[in-house]
Amino acid sequence: MNIHLRYEGKSTNLKTNNHRDEDIIRELQEKGYLPRLKPELMIDRHPDGVVIRPPAVFG
């Protein structure tokens, strides 16, 4: 599965064998792409993978 991670002003494309949201987040934390503390994230699912990003801010 393809992962497109947008976090802290960076955009990274990765691949994973995980399909559950919790497993994907844990893998990204273990590889150092996300902090160990649970950040507030949105996960958008698409046919070819997922987009992980912070929540949108409107106003």
N, C-alpha and C positions, 0 to 999 in steps of 0.2 A: 504494500500500500504506500502511496506517496503521501508525504507530509510537507506542507508548506507552513513554516513557522514564521510569524511576524511578532517580534518581541524586542523591546528596548531599542527601537529604531533600526533593527536589523531584520533582514529577510533571508531565510535559509530553507533550502529544499533537501529533504531527507527521504529515505526509504525505511520501512519497517515491516515486520511480519505480524505485528500486533494489530488487532482490529477493535479491541475495546478501548474506550476513551481513557479509563484509568491506567491501563497498561501502556498506552502511548505516552501519557504524561509522565509516568514513572520512568520509562525508558529515556525520555528527554531530560529528566532530572538526573538520572544516573550518568548520562553522557555530558552533563554540565551545560546544556542549552537552556535549562530553566532552573530557578532556585529550588532548594529543598523544601522551603516553606511553600505552601500551596498558594500560588498567585491566582488572582481572579482572571480567568480565561474564558473565551468563547471558542467552541469547536463547531465549525461548519463542515458538514459532510457533503461531498460531491461524488459523482460516479467513479472518478479516478483517484480519490483520496480524501484527505481532510485539510482544512485550513485552521490553524490554531493562532489566535490573536487576542489582544486585550479587548474588553468591551468597548463599544463605540461611545463617544461622549458627544452629546448634542447640547446646544445651548449657546 
